[in-house]
C-alpha cells in the first residue's frame, strides 16, 4: 500500500483524480470521509497487513482521526484475518445487521478470505459486504468479487465514488433494518398476548411477486383478507366467542407484510382446508378460466345475432364445469362448518346462511394467487404456501 498508483482507470470519463501519492494515503483519506459521512451510527475499524487488529469500535461521534496514526504500509495483505475478526467478534452480536466495507487493493495473499466472508453471512444473514478497490487490478477485482457477498465492488478512483458506495451501503443497511421491524413487532405482540387479554398476533410475509399498489390491494390483498375475515367470523360464531379480528397493518417493507390479530384460527383453517382443496382442483379452475376466455374471444369474432351451435356447446360445457366446482365448494363448506360446529348448536337457517358465507370465502381464497409465510404463535413449523 506504500506504492503509488498505476494509472489504471485514468481514461474513465467518470473518474475524478485524487491528490494521493500512495494507495495508503488514499485509504486513510477515503476511510476518514466514509466515517464522517455516517450519522449517528456505531463504527468499527479493522486494519490488516501481516496481522489484523481492531483499532476502534464505538459511536461515530467518538471517533478521532488520530486513530489513523497506527496505519502503516508494508507487509502482506491479510484480508482473511480481518474478515475473521468480524465473523467471531462477540461485540457485534447486538447489531441486527452489519454493513462491512473493505478498503484495499484486493491483493489478499494469506489464507482464503472468501471462506471468512461466507462465515460472516452465515452468522449475520442480513449482512452486506462491499469492497472499494484502491488502484484496481485484475487479481484484486477477482478477490473482491469473491468476498463481496450481497454487496458490490467499486473502483476507488474518486471521492465521489466512495461517497456513492457508502450511501448505497447505508441504504442497504436501512432497508435491512426496516424489513426486520415487522418481525420485531410480532415478537412484542406475541409476548403481550401471552401475559394480557389481547388477541394473538399473526404476521403474513408475502412470498409471491407483489408490490403494494392500489391494484394489488384491490385485486389480491383485499379479497384474500375478506375471505380470511369471513371464515373467522363463522368460526367465532360457532364457538360462541366474540369476533376480535383486526388488520393491524399492511406494509411494503420488502417484502410486503400483513400484520393481523385475532385471525389465527382463520389462517390455520385456510392452510389446512382450503389450500389442499385448491391444489386438488387447480387444473379444473385453469381449464374453466381458459374456456371462458376462449368463449368471449369467439363471441367477439362472430356475428352475435346468429345462433351458433358450437358456441352454445362450449358455454354449456363451461356451465357444467362451474357446477362441478360449485358443488365441490359447497361440500367443502359443509365439512368445514361441521368441523367448527360439531354439536350442531346453530339452527338450520343459521347453518344454511353460514354455509353460503363459507362458499363465498372459499371462492375468493381458492382463486387468489397470493402466497405468503405465516409466523407467530402456532405457526412455528409451517412453510410457505404454494
Secondary structure, 3 states (H helix, E strand, C coil): CCCCCCCCCCCCCCCCCCCCCCHHHHHHHHHHHHHHHCCCCEEEEEEECCCEEEEEEEEHHHCCHHHHHHCCCCCCCCHHHHHHHHHHCHHHCCCCCCEEEEEECCCCCCCCHHHHHHHHHHHCCCCEEEEEEECCCHHHHHHHHHHCCCCCEEEECCHHHHHHHHHHHHHHHHHHHHHCHHHHHHHHHHHHHHHCCCCCEEEEEECCCCCCCHHHHHHHHHHHHHHHHHHHHHHHHHHCCCCCCEEEEEEECCCEEEEEECCHHHHHHHHHHHHHHHHHHHHHHHHHHHHHHHHHHHHHHCCCCCCCHHHHHHHHHHHHHHHHHHHHHHHHHHHHHHHHCCCCCCCHHHHHHHHHHHHHHHHHHHCCCCCEEEECCCCCCCCCCC
